[in-house]
Amino acid sequence: MIVFSNTTPIIALSSIQHLDLLPKLFGHIYLVNEVVEECEVGGAITVPSLRNLEWLTIIDSTPISHTSLLLELDKGEKHTLDMAEKLQADWVLIDEKIGRNMAEYLGLRVTGTLGVLLKAKQQGLIPSFLECVTAMQSHGIYYHPPLIKKLLSHISE
């Protein structure tokens, strides 16, 4: 299975020390260099050195195929979606609305950080979806409240 991740899911899961959910749920994750570089810039949330994680493959991106289509996206998103399309990824992990819409337009299957947490809760990998979301919010990561409420009702939490 080929799974690409954009920057935000990496940062969001790192904020609650649950980056380990990615290999548990998907096995192996692909990142483009642009995403790794965005994570290495640093910020309020510490992301572990991605270059040292065995379950990650970091790839060099190639020139973007759909430059006008992906114009509205940041560098990491553009290259993630482009390489995911070129390598026929099974999944793309991306949170930003415009990026998700572009991924779907390109025919890619999309989930985000909340989808990862939902799947982790369903598989018994985390005790509480809501506790994880609340912890991420305490680190300044925002998700649309009606979406959180909808997902909570889906898992009866």
BELPEWO-V816526 format. One record per helix or strand of 3 or more residues. SS is the DSSP state (h for helix, s for strand). FROM is the first residue (numbers start at 0). LEN is the number of residues. If there is no record, write none. Layout:
# BELPEWO-V816526
ss={SS & SS}
from={FROM & FROM}
len={LEN & LEN}
This chain:
# BELPEWO-V816526
ss={s & h & h & s & h & h & s & h & s & h & h & h & h}
from={2 & 6 & 20 & 28 & 32 & 49 & 55 & 74 & 90 & 96 & 112 & 128 & 144}
len={3 & 9 & 6 & 4 & 8 & 3 & 4 & 12 & 3 & 9 & 10 & 10 & 10}
